[in-house]
Amino acid sequence: MKRLNLRARELAARGLERDDVISLVIDIARHHYRNPDKQEVLQLVEDLVRDPEKYRSHSLFGKAVEMLMGARSSAPKEERLISLEKDKRHYVVFGRELIEQEALVQMDTAMQLPVTLRGALMADAHSGYGLPIGGVLATRNAVLPFGVGMDIGCRMCLSVFDLPPAFIRNNGSRLKQILIENTRFGHEEFTGRMEHEVIDRKEFTEIAFLRELKDKAWQQLGTSGHGNHFVDVGVVRIDKGMEEQGLMPGEYVGILSHSGSRNLGASIAQHYTDVARHKCRLPRGAVNLAWLELSSEEGQEYWKAMELAGDYSAANHQIIHGKLAAALGEKPLSIMANHHNFAWKEKLDDGTPAIVHRKGATPAHLNALAIIPGSMTAPAYLVRGRANAASLCSASHGAGRLMSRSQARSRFSEKTLREMLNRCGVELIGGGTDESPAAYKDINEIMQIQRDLVDITGVFRPGIVRMSRD
């Protein structure tokens, strides 16, 4: 069933005026309701605006009601309104002609924050909450929860096996069954809980907010998310410069996964963005760019929670690739990974200390290895970073969406999707028209735009693609 897609203007029409309340209601609705419930949710919003006291204890929208009433006794005291800088700082846009206007406006706003040092926008950029997807932002002693994003530490991970490409063609049915039995997506979970040391991390007990998230995190351990998350079997071609990974030029079988920190990361992002909005009051249109000073108690707490979510994401991939390698009966020659939706403590090229947020952007420091995917039928590129200062040592995290999910669903039928898959020789397990290859930008064009940011060392071509169906 389709997730509920609420729009800010629909909520504003029901009487919600504050951007922070609107954002919270949209987040809650997307996680707890489905599309057939839309009118029910809109009516509920209308009722709670009319009589908020009645809904103050509502299991889902109680927090939104408290924000609406200004009765947030447990939140930090609101501080004075912070003004944006009059002139935005200059930033480099890679592939401007491919980027929608809304993403550019969002990045312009981020460059007016008083804590901003520098920024860059990658060629795969499109609009998001706060900082656009594909946005890179360097700040002074400040971390933006929505500058990191909802899916904290979302990762790419590639296992390369010493098997010839013909292995996929000759074992297609077996490989499909292995993927079905050893991966879970969306709301599906494994019958028995997975084990990993990340679940025993002290942050789950030391940070009060995280205690209630531990059980759900354990349930989802080793699983993948909705949307564009995937586990693919395909052919890896190594062209050059991977010897230290144990990979000589040639073709191999590879397993490539893309997923993140599931409910844990989303809950951390929502909670600390809410805290930041009340510590750092920004003008309408910029509220989702609220920050926490890294030196503050709340900033330090968020940083620990963010690092935990990043390690949890890595643990998911370790379990996924471990289970698949065991089912194959093969030991990988090499495993490589990179992540986005994170913040790093770095120094800029002039030596200035900074917090660098890469929301849907890949670190591309000198010789750093990374994987940049396209779509379910397009190649993923293996690259090495070139430490380009203009991009803040970053590159795109993928091809980037060309249209929204709802637009893709209305434009492409199941038949059209199957025709695209057949032309490319790709078999799909799960997935939907919202992830149609035509809903994405051309990854080859994206790679051409960022040739000064990364060097291509190889390519992965998907053969069997496993995705969420819901």
Long-range contacts (C-beta under 8 A, 24 or more apart in sequence): 1-34, 1-35, 1-36, 1-470, 2-34, 2-35, 2-409, 3-30, 3-33, 3-34, 3-35, 3-226, 3-470, 4-29, 4-30, 4-33, 4-34, 4-35, 4-37, 4-38, 4-41, 5-30, 5-35, 5-405, 5-406, 6-30, 6-38, 6-41, 6-42, 10-42, 11-42, 11-45, 14-42, 14-45, 14-46, 14-49, 15-45, 15-46, 15-49, 15-50, 16-45, 16-49, 16-68, 18-67, 18-68, 18-287, 19-284, 19-285, 19-287, 19-288, 20-67, 20-274, 20-277, 20-287, 20-288, 21-64, 21-67, 21-68, 23-129, 23-273, 23-287, 23-288, 24-63, 24-64, 24-67, 24-270, 24-274, 25-61, 25-64, 27-266, 27-270, 28-60, 28-61, 28-64, 31-263, 31-266, 32-60, 63-274, 67-274, 72-278, 75-274, 75-275, 75-278, 76-275, 76-278, 76-279, 76-298, 77-278, 78-278, 78-279, 78-281, 79-279, 79-280, 79-281, 80-281, 81-281, 81-282, 81-283, 82-114, 82-280, 82-281, 82-282, 83-114, 83-283, 84-109, 84-112, 84-113, 84-114, 84-282, 84-283, 84-286, 85-112, 85-113, 85-114, 85-116, 86-112, 87-112, 88-112, 89-116, 89-117, 89-118, 89-119, 91-118, 91-119, 91-120, 91-121, 92-120, 92-121, 92-390, 92-391, 93-120, 93-121, 94-120, 94-121, 94-122, 94-123, 94-391, 94-396, 94-449, 94-450, 94-453, 95-122, 95-123, 95-124, 95-125, 95-445, 95-446, 95-449, 95-450, 98-123, 98-400, 98-441, 98-445, 98-446, 98-449, 99-123, 99-125, 99-126, 99-134, 100-126, 100-127, 102-127, 102-132, 103-127, 103-128, 103-132, 103-133, 103-134, 103-135, 104-132, 106-130, 106-131, 106-132, 106-135, 107-131, 107-132, 107-135, 109-285, 109-286, 109-289, 110-135, 110-137, 110-147, 110-289, 112-286, 113-139, 113-286, 113-289, 113-291, 115-139, 115-140, 115-141, 115-142, 115-291, 116-140, 117-348, 117-352, 117-354, 118-348, 118-354, 118-392, 119-392, 120-390, 120-391, 120-392, 120-394, 122-360, 122-361, 122-391, 122-394, 122-395, 122-396, 122-397, 122-400, 122-450, 123-396, 123-400, 123-441, 123-446, 123-449, 123-450, 124-360, 124-396, 124-397, 124-398, 124-399, 124-400, 124-441, 124-446, 125-360, 125-400, 126-400, 126-401, 128-359, 128-360, 129-288, 130-273, 130-288, 130-289, 131-289, 131-357, 131-359, 132-359, 132-360, 133-359, 133-360, 133-400, 134-359, 134-360, 134-361, 134-396, 134-397, 134-400, 135-357, 135-359, 135-360, 135-361, 136-356, 136-357, 136-358, 136-359, 136-361, 136-391, 136-392, 136-394, 137-356, 137-357, 137-359, 138-346, 138-348, 138-354, 138-355, 138-356, 138-357, 138-392, 139-291, 139-354, 139-355, 139-357, 140-354, 140-355, 141-293, 141-294, 141-295, 141-355, 142-291, 142-292, 142-293, 142-294, 142-299, 142-355, 143-291, 143-292, 143-294, 143-299, 143-302, 143-303, 143-306, 143-343, 143-355, 143-357, 144-276, 144-289, 144-290, 144-291, 144-292, 144-343, 144-357, 145-268, 145-269, 145-272, 145-273, 145-276, 145-290, 145-292, 145-302, 146-269, 146-273, 146-288, 146-289, 146-290, 147-289, 147-291, 147-343, 147-357, 147-359, 148-269, 148-306, 148-341, 148-342, 148-343, 148-357, 148-359, 149-269, 149-341, 149-359, 149-360, 150-265, 150-266, 150-269, 150-270, 150-341, 151-225, 151-260, 151-261, 151-265, 151-266, 151-341, 152-260, 152-261, 152-264, 152-265, 152-268, 152-269, 152-306, 152-309, 152-310, 152-313, 152-341, 152-342, 153-260, 153-261, 153-265, 153-306, 153-309, 153-310, 153-311, 153-312, 153-313, 153-314, 153-339, 153-341, 153-342, 154-258, 154-259, 154-260, 154-261, 154-265, 154-313, 154-339, 154-340, 154-341, 155-257, 155-258, 155-259, 155-260, 155-313, 155-314, 155-317, 155-337, 155-338, 155-339, 155-340, 156-256, 156-257, 156-258, 156-337, 156-338, 156-339, 156-370, 156-371, 156-372, 156-373, 156-380, 157-256, 157-257, 157-258, 157-317, 157-320, 157-321, 157-335, 157-336, 157-337, 157-371, 158-236, 158-254, 158-255, 158-256, 158-257, 158-334, 158-335, 158-336, 158-337, 158-371, 158-380, 158-382, 158-460, 159-254, 159-255, 159-321, 159-324, 159-325, 159-332, 159-334, 159-335, 160-236, 160-245, 160-247, 160-252, 160-253, 160-254, 160-332, 160-333, 160-334, 160-335, 160-336, 161-252, 161-253, 161-254, 161-255, 161-325, 161-328, 161-330, 161-331, 161-332, 161-333, 162-252, 162-330, 162-333, 163-252, 163-253, 163-330, 164-251, 164-252, 164-253, 165-235, 165-251, 165-252, 165-253, 167-253, 168-233, 168-234, 168-235, 168-253, 168-463, 168-464, 172-427, 172-464, 175-233, 175-464, 176-427, 176-429, 176-464, 178-324, 178-327, 178-328, 179-231, 179-233, 179-324, 179-429, 179-464, 179-466, 180-429, 180-466, 181-327, 182-320, 182-323, 182-324, 182-327, 183-223, 183-224, 183-231, 183-320, 183-323, 183-324, 183-466, 184-222, 184-223, 184-224, 185-223, 185-224, 185-225, 185-226, 185-229, 185-430, 185-466, 185-467, 185-468, 185-469, 186-225, 186-226, 186-468, 186-469, 186-470, 187-470, 188-223, 189-219, 189-220, 189-223, 190-222, 190-223, 193-218, 193-219, 193-221, 194-218, 194-221, 194-222, 194-319, 196-221, 196-222, 196-315, 196-318, 196-319, 197-315, 198-308, 198-311, 198-312, 198-314, 198-315, 201-308, 201-311, 203-304, 203-305, 203-308, 204-308, 207-301, 207-304, 207-305, 209-268, 209-271, 209-305, 210-268, 210-305, 210-308, 213-263, 213-264, 213-267, 213-268, 216-263, 216-264, 217-262, 217-263, 217-264, 217-312, 220-262, 220-263, 220-264, 220-316, 221-312, 221-315, 221-316, 221-319, 222-315, 222-316, 222-319, 222-320, 222-323, 223-259, 223-262, 223-316, 224-257, 224-258, 224-259, 224-316, 224-320, 224-468, 225-259, 225-260, 225-262, 225-468, 226-468, 226-470, 227-405, 227-434, 227-435, 227-468, 228-258, 228-398, 228-435, 228-467, 229-258, 229-259, 229-260, 229-467, 229-468, 230-256, 230-257, 230-258, 230-259, 230-376, 230-465, 230-466, 230-467, 231-255, 231-256, 231-257, 231-259, 231-320, 231-324, 231-466, 232-256, 232-257, 232-376, 232-460, 232-462, 232-463, 232-464, 232-465, 232-466, 233-462, 233-463, 233-464, 234-460, 234-461, 234-462, 234-463, 234-464, 235-460, 235-461, 235-463, 236-382, 236-458, 236-459, 236-460, 237-458, 237-459, 237-460, 237-461, 238-382, 238-457, 238-458, 239-456, 239-457, 239-458, 239-459, 240-457, 240-458, 241-384, 241-455, 241-457, 242-334, 242-382, 242-457, 242-458, 245-333, 245-334, 245-336, 245-369, 246-333, 246-334, 247-333, 247-334, 247-458, 252-333, 254-460, 255-321, 255-324, 255-325, 256-371, 256-373, 256-380, 256-460, 256-462, 257-317, 257-320, 257-321, 258-373, 259-313, 259-316, 259-317, 259-320, 260-313, 260-316, 260-341, 261-309, 261-310, 261-312, 261-313, 261-316, 262-312, 262-316, 264-308, 264-309, 264-312, 265-309, 265-312, 265-313, 265-341, 268-302, 268-305, 268-306, 268-309, 272-298, 272-301, 272-302, 272-305, 275-302, 294-355, 303-343, 306-342, 306-343, 310-339, 310-342, 313-339, 314-339, 336-369, 336-371, 336-382, 337-371, 338-362, 338-363, 338-368, 338-369, 338-370, 338-371, 340-397, 346-393, 348-389, 348-392, 349-389, 356-392, 356-393, 356-394, 358-394, 358-397, 360-396, 360-397, 360-398, 360-400, 361-394, 361-395, 361-396, 361-397, 362-394, 362-395, 362-396, 362-397, 363-393, 363-394, 364-388, 364-391, 364-393, 364-394, 364-395, 364-453, 364-454, 365-393, 366-393, 369-457, 370-395, 370-454, 371-460, 372-396, 372-397, 372-398, 372-443, 372-446, 372-447, 372-454, 373-398, 373-399, 373-443, 373-460, 374-398, 374-399, 374-437, 374-440, 374-443, 374-444, 375-399, 375-435, 375-436, 375-437, 375-439, 375-440, 375-443, 376-421, 376-426, 376-428, 376-431, 376-435, 376-437, 376-462, 376-465, 376-467, 377-420, 377-421, 377-423, 377-424, 377-426, 377-437, 377-462, 378-437, 378-440, 378-442, 378-443, 378-444, 379-443, 379-444, 379-459, 379-460, 379-461, 379-462, 380-443, 380-459, 380-460, 380-462, 381-443, 381-447, 381-454, 381-456, 381-458, 381-459, 381-460, 382-456, 382-457, 382-458, 382-459, 382-460, 383-454, 383-455, 383-456, 383-457, 384-454, 384-455, 384-457, 385-453, 385-454, 386-452, 386-453, 386-454, 386-455, 388-452, 388-453, 391-450, 391-453, 394-453, 395-450, 395-453, 395-454, 396-446, 396-450, 398-440, 398-443, 399-440, 399-441, 399-442, 399-443, 399-446, 400-440, 400-441, 400-446, 401-439, 401-440, 401-441, 402-438, 402-439, 402-440, 402-441, 403-439, 405-434, 405-439, 406-434, 407-439, 408-433, 408-434, 408-435, 408-436, 408-438, 408-439, 409-433, 409-434, 411-436, 411-438, 411-439, 412-436, 412-438, 412-439, 425-463, 426-462, 426-463, 426-464, 426-465, 427-463, 427-464, 427-465, 428-465, 428-467, 429-464, 429-465, 429-466, 429-467, 430-466, 430-467, 430-468, 430-469, 431-465, 431-467, 431-468, 431-469, 432-467, 432-469, 435-467
